[in-house]
Amino acid sequence: LAYLTDVLTRIVNGHPNRDIDLLLPWAYRAQALKAVA
């Protein structure tokens, strides 16, 4: 579910159409989470 949420958010926020293949599951890499503590 996190993958789908992130991909849809990126598309809504203006991800370029020419780079849509970067959002496919086999090319997708979520941004690393940073510790805040």
PDB file of N, CA, C and O in Angstrom, chain B, residues numbered from 101:
ATOM      1  N   LEU B 101       0.818  -1.191   0.000  1.00  0.00           N
ATOM      2  CA  LEU B 101       0.000   0.000   0.000  1.00  0.00           C
ATOM      3  C   LEU B 101       0.867   1.263   0.000  1.00  0.00           C
ATOM      4  O   LEU B 101       0.500   2.274  -0.599  1.00  0.00           O
ATOM      5  N   ALA B 102       2.006   1.198   0.668  1.00  0.00           N
ATOM      6  CA  ALA B 102       2.890   2.370   0.723  1.00  0.00           C
ATOM      7  C   ALA B 102       3.421   2.717  -0.669  1.00  0.00           C
ATOM      8  O   ALA B 102       3.541   3.891  -1.017  1.00  0.00           O
ATOM      9  N   TYR B 103       3.739   1.685  -1.466  1.00  0.00           N
ATOM     10  CA  TYR B 103       4.232   1.924  -2.828  1.00  0.00           C
ATOM     11  C   TYR B 103       3.183   2.683  -3.641  1.00  0.00           C
ATOM     12  O   TYR B 103       3.488   3.691  -4.278  1.00  0.00           O
ATOM     13  N   LEU B 104       1.964   2.196  -3.613  1.00  0.00           N
ATOM     14  CA  LEU B 104       0.895   2.812  -4.399  1.00  0.00           C
ATOM     15  C   LEU B 104       0.621   4.243  -3.944  1.00  0.00           C
ATOM     16  O   LEU B 104       0.430   5.135  -4.771  1.00  0.00           O
ATOM     17  N   THR B 105       0.601   4.460  -2.649  1.00  0.00           N
ATOM     18  CA  THR B 105       0.388   5.801  -2.110  1.00  0.00           C
ATOM     19  C   THR B 105       1.482   6.751  -2.569  1.00  0.00           C
ATOM     20  O   THR B 105       1.198   7.877  -2.978  1.00  0.00           O
ATOM     21  N   ASP B 106       2.725   6.308  -2.506  1.00  0.00           N
ATOM     22  CA  ASP B 106       3.841   7.162  -2.902  1.00  0.00           C
ATOM     23  C   ASP B 106       3.812   7.466  -4.398  1.00  0.00           C
ATOM     24  O   ASP B 106       4.043   8.606  -4.800  1.00  0.00           O
ATOM     25  N   VAL B 107       3.534   6.468  -5.218  1.00  0.00           N
ATOM     26  CA  VAL B 107       3.488   6.676  -6.668  1.00  0.00           C
ATOM     27  C   VAL B 107       2.370   7.647  -7.042  1.00  0.00           C
ATOM     28  O   VAL B 107       2.583   8.551  -7.850  1.00  0.00           O
ATOM     29  N   LEU B 108       1.196   7.471  -6.471  1.00  0.00           N
ATOM     30  CA  LEU B 108       0.093   8.381  -6.777  1.00  0.00           C
ATOM     31  C   LEU B 108       0.389   9.800  -6.304  1.00  0.00           C
ATOM     32  O   LEU B 108       0.036  10.766  -6.979  1.00  0.00           O
ATOM     33  N   THR B 109       1.031   9.928  -5.158  1.00  0.00           N
ATOM     34  CA  THR B 109       1.410  11.250  -4.656  1.00  0.00           C
ATOM     35  C   THR B 109       2.405  11.916  -5.590  1.00  0.00           C
ATOM     36  O   THR B 109       2.291  13.109  -5.872  1.00  0.00           O
ATOM     37  N   ARG B 110       3.380  11.158  -6.073  1.00  0.00           N
ATOM     38  CA  ARG B 110       4.364  11.727  -7.003  1.00  0.00           C
ATOM     39  C   ARG B 110       3.710  12.178  -8.299  1.00  0.00           C
ATOM     40  O   ARG B 110       4.059  13.230  -8.836  1.00  0.00           O
ATOM     41  N   ILE B 111       2.764  11.395  -8.808  1.00  0.00           N
ATOM     42  CA  ILE B 111       2.069  11.765 -10.045  1.00  0.00           C
ATOM     43  C   ILE B 111       1.263  13.046  -9.835  1.00  0.00           C
ATOM     44  O   ILE B 111       1.307  13.951 -10.668  1.00  0.00           O
ATOM     45  N   VAL B 112       0.536  13.126  -8.739  1.00  0.00           N
ATOM     46  CA  VAL B 112      -0.269  14.314  -8.439  1.00  0.00           C
ATOM     47  C   VAL B 112       0.614  15.544  -8.260  1.00  0.00           C
ATOM     48  O   VAL B 112       0.222  16.650  -8.632  1.00  0.00           O
ATOM     49  N   ASN B 113       1.800  15.356  -7.695  1.00  0.00           N
ATOM     50  CA  ASN B 113       2.714  16.474  -7.452  1.00  0.00           C
ATOM     51  C   ASN B 113       3.515  16.871  -8.689  1.00  0.00           C
ATOM     52  O   ASN B 113       4.393  17.730  -8.603  1.00  0.00           O
ATOM     53  N   GLY B 114       3.224  16.258  -9.841  1.00  0.00           N
ATOM     54  CA  GLY B 114       3.825  16.714 -11.083  1.00  0.00           C
ATOM     55  C   GLY B 114       4.995  15.906 -11.599  1.00  0.00           C
ATOM     56  O   GLY B 114       5.855  16.447 -12.294  1.00  0.00           O
ATOM     57  N   HIS B 115       5.053  14.615 -11.274  1.00  0.00           N
ATOM     58  CA  HIS B 115       6.120  13.774 -11.827  1.00  0.00           C
ATOM     59  C   HIS B 115       6.038  13.832 -13.355  1.00  0.00           C
ATOM     60  O   HIS B 115       4.952  13.677 -13.914  1.00  0.00           O
ATOM     61  N   PRO B 116       7.167  14.053 -14.042  1.00  0.00           N
ATOM     62  CA  PRO B 116       7.141  14.203 -15.506  1.00  0.00           C
ATOM     63  C   PRO B 116       6.661  12.934 -16.221  1.00  0.00           C
ATOM     64  O   PRO B 116       7.052  11.825 -15.857  1.00  0.00           O
ATOM     65  N   ASN B 117       5.826  13.103 -17.221  1.00  0.00           N
ATOM     66  CA  ASN B 117       5.310  11.969 -17.991  1.00  0.00           C
ATOM     67  C   ASN B 117       6.425  11.178 -18.655  1.00  0.00           C
ATOM     68  O   ASN B 117       6.324   9.958 -18.791  1.00  0.00           O
ATOM     69  N   ARG B 118       7.476  11.852 -19.065  1.00  0.00           N
ATOM     70  CA  ARG B 118       8.558  11.153 -19.760  1.00  0.00           C
ATOM     71  C   ARG B 118       9.328  10.209 -18.830  1.00  0.00           C
ATOM     72  O   ARG B 118      10.037   9.320 -19.302  1.00  0.00           O
ATOM     73  N   ASP B 119       9.194  10.394 -17.519  1.00  0.00           N
ATOM     74  CA  ASP B 119       9.891   9.551 -16.545  1.00  0.00           C
ATOM     75  C   ASP B 119       8.946   8.616 -15.802  1.00  0.00           C
ATOM     76  O   ASP B 119       9.266   8.148 -14.709  1.00  0.00           O
ATOM     77  N   ILE B 120       7.789   8.342 -16.386  1.00  0.00           N
ATOM     78  CA  ILE B 120       6.804   7.505 -15.707  1.00  0.00           C
ATOM     79  C   ILE B 120       7.330   6.089 -15.492  1.00  0.00           C
ATOM     80  O   ILE B 120       6.901   5.406 -14.562  1.00  0.00           O
ATOM     81  N   ASP B 121       8.259   5.638 -16.347  1.00  0.00           N
ATOM     82  CA  ASP B 121       8.807   4.293 -16.185  1.00  0.00           C
ATOM     83  C   ASP B 121       9.623   4.147 -14.898  1.00  0.00           C
ATOM     84  O   ASP B 121       9.852   3.027 -14.439  1.00  0.00           O
ATOM     85  N   LEU B 122      10.059   5.252 -14.316  1.00  0.00           N
ATOM     86  CA  LEU B 122      10.795   5.192 -13.049  1.00  0.00           C
ATOM     87  C   LEU B 122       9.885   4.821 -11.882  1.00  0.00           C
ATOM     88  O   LEU B 122      10.365   4.448 -10.812  1.00  0.00           O
ATOM     89  N   LEU B 123       8.580   4.922 -12.084  1.00  0.00           N
ATOM     90  CA  LEU B 123       7.634   4.615 -11.016  1.00  0.00           C
ATOM     91  C   LEU B 123       7.098   3.190 -11.089  1.00  0.00           C
ATOM     92  O   LEU B 123       6.309   2.783 -10.236  1.00  0.00           O
ATOM     93  N   LEU B 124       7.517   2.431 -12.094  1.00  0.00           N
ATOM     94  CA  LEU B 124       7.078   1.046 -12.193  1.00  0.00           C
ATOM     95  C   LEU B 124       7.703   0.228 -11.067  1.00  0.00           C
ATOM     96  O   LEU B 124       8.795   0.554 -10.602  1.00  0.00           O
ATOM     97  N   PRO B 125       7.028  -0.829 -10.624  1.00  0.00           N
ATOM     98  CA  PRO B 125       7.494  -1.561  -9.440  1.00  0.00           C
ATOM     99  C   PRO B 125       8.933  -2.058  -9.517  1.00  0.00           C
ATOM    100  O   PRO B 125       9.641  -2.021  -8.511  1.00  0.00           O
ATOM    101  N   TRP B 126       9.387  -2.520 -10.680  1.00  0.00           N
ATOM    102  CA  TRP B 126      10.747  -3.053 -10.773  1.00  0.00           C
ATOM    103  C   TRP B 126      11.806  -1.961 -10.849  1.00  0.00           C
ATOM    104  O   TRP B 126      12.990  -2.254 -10.686  1.00  0.00           O
ATOM    105  N   ALA B 127      11.425  -0.731 -11.088  1.00  0.00           N
ATOM    106  CA  ALA B 127      12.381   0.376 -11.139  1.00  0.00           C
ATOM    107  C   ALA B 127      12.223   1.309  -9.945  1.00  0.00           C
ATOM    108  O   ALA B 127      13.001   2.249  -9.781  1.00  0.00           O
ATOM    109  N   TYR B 128      11.229   1.053  -9.122  1.00  0.00           N
ATOM    110  CA  TYR B 128      10.892   1.944  -8.019  1.00  0.00           C
ATOM    111  C   TYR B 128      11.843   1.743  -6.846  1.00  0.00           C
ATOM    112  O   TYR B 128      12.159   0.615  -6.467  1.00  0.00           O
ATOM    113  N   ARG B 129      12.283   2.841  -6.290  1.00  0.00           N
ATOM    114  CA  ARG B 129      13.084   2.791  -5.070  1.00  0.00           C
ATOM    115  C   ARG B 129      12.570   3.883  -4.149  1.00  0.00           C
ATOM    116  O   ARG B 129      12.663   5.070  -4.462  1.00  0.00           O
ATOM    117  N   ALA B 130      12.037   3.479  -3.032  1.00  0.00           N
ATOM    118  CA  ALA B 130      11.518   4.455  -2.071  1.00  0.00           C
ATOM    119  C   ALA B 130      12.674   5.236  -1.470  1.00  0.00           C
ATOM    120  O   ALA B 130      13.774   4.708  -1.307  1.00  0.00           O
ATOM    121  N   GLN B 131      12.422   6.474  -1.147  1.00  0.00           N
ATOM    122  CA  GLN B 131      13.455   7.282  -0.516  1.00  0.00           C
ATOM    123  C   GLN B 131      13.691   6.765   0.894  1.00  0.00           C
ATOM    124  O   GLN B 131      12.759   6.370   1.595  1.00  0.00           O
ATOM    125  N   ALA B 132      14.940   6.776   1.289  1.00  0.00           N
ATOM    126  CA  ALA B 132      15.307   6.272   2.613  1.00  0.00           C
ATOM    127  C   ALA B 132      14.696   7.142   3.709  1.00  0.00           C
ATOM    128  O   ALA B 132      14.641   8.366   3.595  1.00  0.00           O
ATOM    129  N   LEU B 133      14.249   6.496   4.746  1.00  0.00           N
ATOM    130  CA  LEU B 133      13.696   7.216   5.888  1.00  0.00           C
ATOM    131  C   LEU B 133      14.830   7.638   6.804  1.00  0.00           C
ATOM    132  O   LEU B 133      15.786   6.888   7.003  1.00  0.00           O
ATOM    133  N   LYS B 134      14.727   8.813   7.351  1.00  0.00           N
ATOM    134  CA  LYS B 134      15.743   9.314   8.267  1.00  0.00           C
ATOM    135  C   LYS B 134      15.241   9.200   9.695  1.00  0.00           C
ATOM    136  O   LYS B 134      14.075   9.472   9.980  1.00  0.00           O
ATOM    137  N   ALA B 135      16.122   8.800  10.579  1.00  0.00           N
ATOM    138  CA  ALA B 135      15.767   8.734  11.994  1.00  0.00           C
ATOM    139  C   ALA B 135      15.638  10.156  12.538  1.00  0.00           C
ATOM    140  O   ALA B 135      16.445  11.027  12.213  1.00  0.00           O
ATOM    141  N   VAL B 136      14.645  10.379  13.346  1.00  0.00           N
ATOM    142  CA  VAL B 136      14.421  11.716  13.889  1.00  0.00           C
ATOM    143  C   VAL B 136      14.657  11.782  15.396  1.00  0.00           C
ATOM    144  O   VAL B 136      14.468  12.831  16.013  1.00  0.00           O
ATOM    145  N   ALA B 137      15.061  10.687  15.973  1.00  0.00           N
ATOM    146  CA  ALA B 137      15.267  10.671  17.430  1.00  0.00           C
ATOM    147  C   ALA B 137      16.690  11.002  17.802  1.00  0.00           C
ATOM    148  O   ALA B 137      17.028  11.031  18.985  1.00  0.00           O
TER     149      ALA B 137
END
